[in-house]
Amino acid sequence: MNRLHRFKFRSIQRSGRSPSTGLMSALAVMILSLGIAAAPSAQHNANSNDSNAKDNAIDAPEVARELAESATQFLTALGPGMAARYHIKDEERRNFHFFPIARRGVPLKDLNEAQCQLGYSLISTALSRTGYQKTLTIMSLGQILRETEEKPYFLRDSDQYYFTIFGDPTPKSTWGFRVEGFHLSFNFTIIQGRWISVTPSFFGAKPAIVEKGPRKGLQVLRHETELGRALAKSFDDEQQKIGLGEVPNFKDTVGGLLTGNLRKIERGKPRGVPASEMTSAQREILMQLVGQYVHRCRRELASQDLARIERAGVEKIHFIWGGSVNPGEPHYYMIQGPTFLIEYENTQHDANHVHCVYRDFDNDFGDALLNHYRNHHHH
């Protein structure tokens, strides 16, 4: 194998839940070095993306209606003082994180059995069968940590996952919801009871592979790992020069991801091997890998999201791998297309701790669609 081509990464300062101004500046410098620009001004972003907002959106009024019904049933079942709902314009809606920290909303631990079932119903209404299964499995790993860690931390427990509703979930309204906790964050925004945003979407797993006990061998994010490794291992000598590198320096980043918990990321020059320079077999692996992230949500949403990615140009999608291609050793990859970014890292705890995120450059938290309606539908 040729000598690995090095990434150029910059360190940033560690952050808590809301990045400071200094950290955001440092993140911008680092991300620009990767070819992912920090967000431009809101007005510039609105002008550049507004014309394509509806054309590139997920249009699913029936799914939106089902989500509104499910969210309403959940809210109706909550008792007095259970603060699960915030205004759609509340900045809490963009408070994206995946650490074991206290959150706003109602946690599973405060819900009775009937309320829990309605919460799970909301999740299953939004996600695919596979996405729902992975979600519950990620939640369940908290019990393994409680049983195996010398000093278990209560915010990693399986009942520390929070439900938060933003706005009024009616069939024609603009609203959103978030389910979030340790190693899990998915955010849905529904605009005018029709258009749906499904990102940011974060899955993680600790342990990535359960090493002992009755669930030994469980690997909830196996496909995200194995497909990425298979693609990296398939690179020929020329592809390795631009497609392989070192693991980024995550020492001072947020959550082991270069994009961290930034509330907005923007396009820049992608790195790695473009699909246009891959073989047909490599492109097939690449799109299977992208599909693992897109198909977290239910089929009606995922099929439109994937079609949008394909319209933007599969040949323009880039893949870069960092670290070892051997199992059990630290590794990382990034996938960047015209409309989206995927990051995956498994570098902590002897490469047995996975983080992976799916982001939309324009429409995280429904930004592009909300800008469209703000500019053209003032009512």
C-alpha positions as MATLAB code, in Angstrom:
seq = 'MNRLHRFKFRSIQRSGRSPSTGLMSALAVMILSLGIAAAPSAQHNANSNDSNAKDNAIDAPEVARELAESATQFLTALGPGMAARYHIKDEERRNFHFFPIARRGVPLKDLNEAQCQLGYSLISTALSRTGYQKTLTIMSLGQILRETEEKPYFLRDSDQYYFTIFGDPTPKSTWGFRVEGFHLSFNFTIIQGRWISVTPSFFGAKPAIVEKGPRKGLQVLRHETELGRALAKSFDDEQQKIGLGEVPNFKDTVGGLLTGNLRKIERGKPRGVPASEMTSAQREILMQLVGQYVHRCRRELASQDLARIERAGVEKIHFIWGGSVNPGEPHYYMIQGPTFLIEYENTQHDANHVHCVYRDFDNDFGDALLNHYRNHHHH';
ca = [
       0.000    0.000    0.000;
       1.266    3.457   -0.846;
       2.249    5.803    1.919;
      -0.884    7.459    3.237;
      -1.637   10.920    1.960;
      -2.038   13.206    4.974;
      -5.129   15.214    5.820;
      -4.542   18.782    6.966;
      -6.473   19.370   10.146;
      -6.442   22.189   12.654;
      -7.151   21.916   16.354;
     -10.063   23.709   17.954;
     -11.033   24.498   21.485;
     -13.343   22.156   23.392;
     -16.949   23.228   23.739;
     -19.920   22.547   25.939;
     -23.523   22.533   24.766;
     -23.493   25.883   22.985;
     -20.219   26.703   21.168;
     -18.715   30.024   22.187;
     -17.863   32.741   19.698;
     -14.195   31.850   19.982;
     -14.880   28.199   19.355;
     -17.112   28.937   16.398;
     -14.303   31.000   14.860;
     -11.836   28.212   15.460;
     -14.240   25.692   13.983;
     -14.649   27.876   10.926;
     -10.884   28.000   10.389;
     -10.553   24.245   10.781;
     -13.529   23.386    8.595;
     -12.393   25.743    5.841;
      -9.137   23.791    5.769;
     -11.214   20.696    5.032;
     -13.166   22.381    2.268;
     -16.347   22.722    4.331;
     -17.106   26.368    4.838;
     -18.820   27.689    7.919;
     -22.181   29.281    7.223;
     -22.323   32.550    5.297;
     -24.676   35.322    6.366;
     -28.312   34.366    6.743;
     -29.381   36.753    3.981;
     -26.803   35.431    1.525;
     -27.809   31.872    2.337;
     -31.480   32.662    1.821;
     -30.833   34.305   -1.533;
     -28.613   31.515   -2.869;
     -30.758   28.569   -1.793;
     -34.301   29.930   -1.733;
     -35.104   29.352   -5.399;
     -34.409   25.628   -5.096;
     -35.903   25.112   -1.649;
     -39.169   23.490   -2.725;
     -37.672   21.650   -5.703;
     -35.147   19.929   -3.442;
     -37.443   19.342   -0.474;
     -39.128   16.171    0.699;
     -42.799   16.573   -0.172;
     -44.848   14.172    1.962;
     -48.166   15.597    3.226;
     -49.529   12.204    4.284;
     -46.455   11.475    6.387;
     -46.672   15.000    7.808;
     -50.271   14.351    8.828;
     -49.312   11.077   10.545;
     -46.462   12.766   12.387;
     -48.784   15.549   13.574;
     -51.321   13.013   14.844;
     -48.662   11.001   16.649;
     -47.083   14.089   18.246;
     -50.494   15.383   19.337;
     -51.347   12.061   20.983;
     -48.043   12.119   22.826;
     -48.520   15.696   24.051;
     -52.127   15.045   25.100;
     -51.037   12.113   27.261;
     -48.471   14.118   29.225;
     -49.248   15.212   32.750;
     -49.188   18.756   34.202;
     -45.739   20.261   34.462;
     -44.185   17.990   31.823;
     -42.540   20.650   29.671;
     -42.173   18.936   26.315;
     -43.257   21.784   24.024;
     -41.411   24.923   22.931;
     -42.110   27.613   20.364;
     -41.074   26.766   16.807;
     -38.807   29.850   16.820;
     -37.122   28.934   20.103;
     -33.358   28.594   19.650;
     -33.565   25.354   21.605;
     -34.769   23.738   18.378;
     -31.274   24.099   16.920;
     -29.495   22.996   20.091;
     -28.127   19.861   18.458;
     -25.949   17.613   20.627;
     -25.099   13.978   21.286;
     -23.160   14.053   24.566;
     -24.512   12.580   27.838;
     -25.834   15.929   29.109;
     -29.056   17.256   30.603;
     -31.561   18.345   27.969;
     -34.815   20.233   27.637;
     -37.915   18.189   26.999;
     -39.383   15.137   28.681;
     -37.113   12.131   29.323;
     -38.234    8.542   29.107;
     -37.548    8.145   32.832;
     -40.378   10.600   33.634;
     -42.955    8.830   31.463;
     -45.370    6.140   32.544;
     -45.846    3.053   30.415;
     -48.643    4.505   28.262;
     -46.740    7.750   27.690;
     -43.604    5.795   26.753;
     -45.541    3.817   24.189;
     -46.818    7.015   22.580;
     -43.274    8.367   22.514;
     -42.057    5.229   20.797;
     -44.983    5.523   18.396;
     -43.799    8.995   17.373;
     -40.309    7.622   16.718;
     -41.624    4.705   14.668;
     -43.847    7.041   12.626;
     -40.775    9.009   11.568;
     -38.207    6.243   11.080;
     -37.848    3.177    8.912;
     -38.010   -0.250   10.506;
     -34.209   -0.428   10.405;
     -33.828    3.101   11.751;
     -36.251    2.365   14.575;
     -34.443   -0.875   15.446;
     -31.075    0.904   15.526;
     -32.526    3.685   17.666;
     -33.850    1.320   20.325;
     -30.639   -0.706   20.272;
     -28.522    2.431   20.761;
     -30.745    3.357   23.705;
     -30.322   -0.112   25.167;
     -26.523    0.151   25.232;
     -26.836    2.394   28.285;
     -27.694   -0.664   30.348;
     -24.520   -2.410   29.172;
     -22.450    0.607   30.221;
     -24.147    0.673   33.618;
     -23.284   -2.989   34.140;
     -19.706   -2.875   32.848;
     -18.232    0.567   33.655;
     -16.452    1.093   36.959;
     -18.114    4.486   37.418;
     -21.274    4.530   35.281;
     -22.737    7.943   34.458;
     -26.503    8.294   34.873;
     -26.959   10.450   31.754;
     -25.885    7.445   29.667;
     -28.728    5.347   31.050;
     -31.264    3.855   28.668;
     -34.063    6.056   30.029;
     -32.199    9.367   29.519;
     -33.617   10.125   26.071;
     -35.662   13.298   25.699;
     -38.718   14.132   23.591;
     -39.148   17.771   22.604;
     -41.907   19.240   20.412;
     -41.512   22.655   18.766;
     -44.660   24.477   17.739;
     -48.187   23.159   17.392;
     -48.379   19.805   15.544;
     -51.502   20.243   13.441;
     -52.064   18.902    9.905;
     -51.324   22.248    8.209;
     -48.869   23.852   10.600;
     -45.112   24.402   10.725;
     -43.598   22.560   13.670;
     -40.854   20.116   14.569;
     -39.691   17.542   17.054;
     -36.472   16.124   18.405;
     -35.554   12.883   20.133;
     -32.129   13.148   21.687;
     -29.818   11.653   24.275;
     -26.440    9.971   24.548;
     -25.346    8.900   21.058;
     -28.690    9.731   19.500;
     -30.178   12.843   17.937;
     -32.719   13.067   15.171;
     -34.517   16.251   14.232;
     -37.610   16.522   12.059;
     -39.087   19.799   10.823;
     -42.476   19.927    9.097;
     -43.339   23.030    7.068;
     -46.939   23.944    6.205;
     -48.050   20.374    6.899;
     -46.314   19.151    3.751;
     -42.543   19.631    3.462;
     -40.266   17.656    5.771;
     -36.629   18.069    6.829;
     -34.996   14.996    8.390;
     -31.605   16.329    9.533;
     -29.357   16.629   11.497;
     -29.376   12.899   12.166;
     -26.804   11.413   14.529;
     -26.267    7.799   15.609;
     -23.486    6.570   17.875;
     -22.586    3.415   19.760;
     -20.524    2.643   22.826;
     -19.508   -0.093   22.709;
     -19.422   -0.312   18.926;
     -19.127   -4.081   19.342;
     -20.282   -5.672   22.600;
     -17.314   -7.695   23.825;
     -18.831   -9.859   26.546;
     -22.034  -10.890   28.200;
     -25.264  -12.263   26.722;
     -25.180   -9.761   23.833;
     -21.570  -10.404   22.906;
     -20.927   -9.601   19.239;
     -23.762   -7.054   18.899;
     -22.700   -4.302   16.454;
     -25.530   -1.862   15.911;
     -23.692    0.252   13.274;
     -22.016   -2.638   11.501;
     -23.005   -1.670    7.954;
     -21.859    1.940    8.408;
     -18.466    0.540    9.422;
     -17.995   -2.382    7.063;
     -19.157   -0.662    3.873;
     -16.816    2.274    4.506;
     -13.895   -0.047    5.139;
     -14.706   -2.118    2.040;
     -14.669    1.000   -0.138;
     -11.362    2.230    1.308;
      -9.748   -1.200    0.861;
     -10.862   -1.305   -2.779;
      -8.848    1.781   -3.773;
      -6.033    1.235   -6.240;
      -2.647    2.945   -5.953;
      -3.774    6.185   -7.618;
      -6.992    6.397   -5.621;
      -5.084    5.841   -2.381;
      -3.080    9.008   -2.976;
      -6.166   11.198   -2.521;
      -8.591    8.799   -0.842;
      -6.584    7.602    2.159;
      -5.052    9.655    4.956;
      -4.483    9.845    8.677;
      -7.125   10.045   11.372;
      -7.902   13.709   12.059;
      -6.760   15.249   15.331;
      -9.902   15.014   17.437;
      -8.272   16.001   20.715;
     -10.031   19.350   20.928;
     -13.028   18.835   18.652;
     -16.648   18.462   19.685;
     -17.636   14.828   20.029;
     -14.930   13.422   17.800;
     -16.431   14.917   14.639;
     -14.908   17.737   12.626;
     -18.329   19.342   12.168;
     -19.068   18.673   15.847;
     -22.436   20.039   16.891;
     -22.323   23.084   14.608;
     -25.835   24.291   13.979;
     -25.007   25.165   10.378;
     -22.438   23.837    7.937;
     -21.949   25.011    4.374;
     -20.450   23.714    1.176;
     -16.780   23.888    0.356;
     -14.333   21.994   -1.793;
     -14.733   18.247   -1.107;
     -11.745   15.973   -0.449;
     -11.045   12.411   -1.467;
     -11.948   10.278   -4.461;
     -14.963   11.454   -6.494;
     -17.441    8.848   -7.624;
     -16.672    9.892  -11.191;
     -13.224    8.303  -10.720;
     -14.501    5.118   -9.084;
     -15.305    1.818  -10.722;
     -18.928    0.786  -11.010;
     -18.401   -1.666   -8.133;
     -16.946    1.090   -5.960;
     -19.827    3.434   -6.762;
     -22.228    0.685   -5.783;
     -20.547    0.340   -2.377;
     -20.531    4.121   -1.973;
     -24.263    4.430   -2.613;
     -25.035    1.491   -0.347;
     -23.116    3.339    2.350;
     -24.952    6.618    1.724;
     -28.175    4.629    1.864;
     -27.399    3.491    5.407;
     -27.736    7.106    6.511;
     -30.589    8.194    4.251;
     -32.736    5.176    5.090;
     -32.782    5.884    8.809;
     -36.103    7.632    8.140;
     -39.188    5.963    6.699;
     -39.288    4.868    3.079;
     -41.515    7.660    1.738;
     -39.043   10.242    3.025;
     -35.837    8.352    2.288;
     -36.754    7.654   -1.340;
     -37.228   11.373   -2.055;
     -34.071   12.294   -0.167;
     -32.037    9.758   -2.134;
     -33.570   10.929   -5.417;
     -32.486   14.475   -4.563;
     -28.924   13.249   -3.945;
     -28.939   11.475   -7.297;
     -30.292   14.533   -9.142;
     -27.453   16.616   -7.726;
     -24.989   14.159   -9.245;
     -23.706   10.895   -7.837;
     -20.474   11.447   -9.771;
     -19.838   14.537   -7.605;
     -19.877   12.632   -4.314;
     -16.424   12.346   -2.696;
     -15.150    9.796   -0.173;
     -12.064   10.056    2.016;
     -10.841    7.583    4.639;
      -8.489    8.265    7.533;
      -6.540    5.758    9.609;
      -6.212    2.023    9.423;
      -8.346   -0.217    7.237;
      -7.867   -3.053    9.738;
     -10.704   -3.876   12.164;
     -10.063   -2.842   15.743;
      -7.805    0.094   14.820;
      -8.776    3.810   14.753;
     -10.429    4.966   11.553;
     -12.553    7.761   10.092;
     -14.323    8.693    6.880;
     -16.139   11.618    5.328;
     -18.581   11.580    2.419;
     -19.468   14.877    0.776;
     -21.937   15.420   -2.028;
     -23.473   18.581   -3.477;
     -26.366   18.470   -0.992;
     -25.111   16.552    2.034;
     -22.247   15.620    4.333;
     -21.636   12.394    6.253;
     -19.000   11.963    8.947;
     -18.038    8.733   10.697;
     -15.364    8.166   13.325;
     -14.289    5.205   15.436;
     -11.133    6.242   17.259;
     -11.936    6.143   20.972;
     -11.708    3.318   23.519;
      -9.561    1.048   21.359;
     -11.643    1.841   18.294;
     -14.815    0.537   19.908;
     -16.823    3.765   20.093;
     -18.596    5.002   16.940;
     -20.016    8.409   16.038;
     -21.712    9.028   12.684;
     -23.790   11.947   11.472;
     -25.830   12.866    8.394;
     -26.184   16.581    7.610;
     -27.935   18.603    4.903;
     -26.002   21.650    3.733;
     -29.110   23.731    3.013;
     -31.957   22.234    4.970;
     -30.787   21.140    8.410;
     -33.631   22.105   10.787;
     -35.688   22.965    7.686;
     -33.694   26.172    7.154;
     -34.048   26.403    3.364;
     -37.787   25.794    3.398;
     -38.390   28.121    6.311;
     -36.456   30.831    4.457;
     -38.559   30.175    1.373;
     -41.829   30.617    3.228;
     -40.503   33.594    5.165;
     -39.605   35.331    1.888;
     -42.637   34.397   -0.217;
     -45.474   33.497    2.140;
     -45.426   36.172    4.805;
     -48.707   34.994    6.322;
];
